[in-house]
Amino acid sequence: MKSKKLLLLMLLPASAFSQQQSETFEIANRVHSGTAPVESSFTAVKFEKTECLTDVQRFQLRYEIARNRKAILEQNPDAFKTLQKITPFQNPFRPKAGFTDYGYHTLQYQVDHNLTPNNNLLDYNCGTRTYDWTNGNHQGTDFILWPYPWKRMQENTMEIVAAAGGIIVDKRNTFNDLNCTNNGNPSWNGVVIEHADGSFAVYMHFKKNSATTKEIGDTVAAGEFLGLAGSSGSSTIPHLHFEIRDAASNVIDPYQGACNSMNSASWWQQQENYYVPRINRIATHSSTAQDNTCPVVENTYEKVNFNTGDLLVLKLYYRDIKPGDVTNIKITDPNGSVTSNFDWTQNWGVFYPTAHAYWTFNVTSAWMTGVYNVQSTFGGNTYTTVFGVRTNLGTEESPQENISVYPNPVGDVLFIKSNNGIESAEIIDLAGRIVMKAGDELKESRITVATLIKGMYLLKFTDRNQKVKTVKFTKK
């Protein structure tokens, strides 16, 4: 089999997505059996590296915190004395209730430990997953919504929560949340929480009007809701900037590692690995296009049913893919026979924290009618999706859609939650056969599935606006 070429797109700043550059690489170690892709492409996403907060703005923030602390103490002289001892941090964000995809974020940038500016980079693990500029260094950790960042933002996918308990000493909530430029814009939404030991955490870039209803001076507990990820202030993409300072306002990196000279121990309850190789989403699409105009909500081009003559695009959205990482893709037909099986090895010598790839196939009359299963193995984990060929599967979605199906895997009862209500529903097996239709139970947004045998199924339902949605679930 002749080797294909892989297109690597190195994106410029998120505010200038149209200015793409590309380099073409030969794919190493790809071995096909069965149907081979027609085309392949890999895009590594990079974001603008400019000053997040200026020194003047940081000074102003410290001034505002000091002023707020004074007002708090005037009302309650013992306010900070009553705080419970700070405990190791929990994760400062979580997915919204009902979110069931494989992942929703990447960790793009860490604290810079090399204080010499102008491209002298050093993160806590002695790598370069950080950035600086001509006269300063990145002083926090950036967690970015991925994939479909603007769509995920509008769907409120990333909820910001308190990493540790404390008192709110600053809060901003009314600024624009659709910014597309890193220009030192001081108008960010978020909160600052002071802990019992005098250290404080800055949570930045919230969605407008999403911050907690609690006010400056109120106490919050670890894990308490603080707001939603957005793109307010100096920002080019929806994300959380999480920054820690000690009681003397010195930068703290909560991650422990060989090159962290700021603090000797981790501040996390369970510190995440430096590399988290994962596929956040695996899906089939009708187009190779990748919407990336800031701040427009993305058209995902996702599609689950294909007819003869259609282009089928399989996309994988990666978190942390490094040189030597292998992705295996296997497609099986409705009879369970393998129709395509191949490996791809990332062999360019560069690590990418945020990326996506696609492979295209031409659907021909030789493709069997029914439901196909796609399985991708990456980083020691397996990810699956399904698509139909000449079936009645279908999907329509809107940017504000909020649908959840749970629990998944399911035992006896499957629950459905939809903003638009459910009009009708049916369950389809991987051969494309309707094995169950929902009845009166739909009034309670539930379906009893106890009689189904173990395996993977598709739940196809129509909402009250006559939009059709297909969701995959597993019967255990």
Order of alpha helices (4+ residues) and beta strands (2+ residues): beta-beta-beta-beta-alpha-beta-beta-beta-beta-beta-alpha-beta-beta-beta-beta-beta-beta-beta-beta-beta-beta-beta-beta-beta-beta-beta-beta-beta-beta-beta-beta-beta-beta-beta
